[in-house]
Amino acid sequence: MAYGVAARLLRFAFAILTISTLASGASGVAAEPRSVAFLAVEFLNDNAIYEPTSDAERARIAKIEEIFKTRLTESGRFRFVEVDADMKARIAAGQELGKCGGCELDYGKTLGSQLVAWIEVQKVSNLILNMNVYMADVAAEKMIFAKSADMRNNTDESWSRSINYIVKNYLLPDDLQG
């Protein structure tokens, strides 16, 4: 008798779990990752006349791009499309991303991506910097993500912590990786 009740409770619990899983949209099939064209890390050095961009800052620019792409790819939600050297040169020669009347969306259309992303780092001084991460939906022609982090100190650690903070806490908030 007790065995029959336990079996019915177990079947009932399984049915509830199955229904709640289906209702939440977690059908066991992962959604296709969205394609992203990463356009650039733009470095705005407010005092370039007095203190030109250093090799260390150029290395940090490359590192935050790598961190950004790696974290998003590892999430399984995004995949990056190839941005060839000619397109990179075209982007670099063009107007500032986000302030160009939609040029970033045109780049995304040309590259065949669903999203475009770019990062802007503004250096006011070696003590005061700001990192902004942007993503736009190419088909919808609208910005879907824009977050900022202020940095204090111009070091590898401050740059890495800032990009990781934005990605972990705003772009992938349910990402449980450290």
Protein Blocks (a to p, Z undefined) as FASTA:
>chain_A
ZZmmmmmmmmmmmmmmmmmmmmnopnopacdddddddfbdcdddfklmmmccdfklmmmm
mmmmmmmmmmmmmnopaccddddfklmmmmmmmccehiloommmmmmmmnopabdcdddd
ddfblmbccdddddddfklopafbdcddddedjdfklmmmmmmmmmmmmmmmmlcbZZ
